């Protein structure tokens, strides 16, 4: 088939770096220290272009953080499509930056402009990436073919803002005390309690108490390990900015004109299923609402491979279906 015969970009992808124009301002009126937007392109030259974006800890290395989905022969099939993933801004050295999902959408547009790509065939966004996808579709309706959002909605829920607000205050406190890495680790532990569900914790961990008060329970050992693993992954300032960006996110569903697929999970504490349903109900061009139970809560987009994989296959199949000339060949 012709799509298979196209030149394949190396499996590890290649970076695309586009300068941020002089005078570029965020909605807040602030400047970024970063001088470029950095993306990474995977897949086959000339294939349909799919933008993939994940949570605030995601980056341009989509074949790492979403390895089961973005791969050769996978739901987002690198044998048939091109995938563009990108690093979120601000960078680690920016301080006190207030950035919106609309800002991220404009930065993505700059990246696409620099690549001479006037239009993307589809955007697949999960968590914060889904929020950016909604903002991009609303801001650039002529530049997107279809949008799929997973574990994301058109606005932040107050309960999610409450949890993230505690994380931000913890990060700022640790930063100001000169114990930033420890603060990041603790904030990550707290975040993990919102990413996963009570049902998963009940299945995985016993209530066996430690010897003395103050020592960790089995579930605490898991959280501590996740925090240690994340301590050097970001800066407190950058996490505060991106966390705040999630909470100021708001897009009118009526402004998302492209075909929209919404995937939500009934156990998601950060994006309640009611918000996914509202997004779907108000969107003018809903393709499909998929809602399902999961023990994995907000992280279901990473863990529910069969359900999410089939949904992505169904969304992207029209872009890679053989054309009549290919069938005849």
ABEGO torsion letter per residue (X at the ends): XAAAABBBBBAAEBBBBBBBBBGBBBAAGBBBABABBBBBBBEBBGBBBBBBBBBAABBABAAAABAAABBBGBABBAAABBBBBBBBOBBAABBGBBBBAAAAAAAAAAAAAAAGBABBABBBBBEAAAAAAAAAAAABAAABABBBBBGBBABBBAAAAAAAAAAAAAAAAAAAAGBAAAAAAAAAAAAAAAABBAAAAAAABBABBBABBGBBBAAAAAAAAAAAAAAAABBAAAAAAAAAAAAABBBBAAABABBBBBBBBAABAABBAAAAAAAAAABABBABBBBBBBAAEAAAAAABAAAAAAAAAAAAAAAABBBAAAAAX
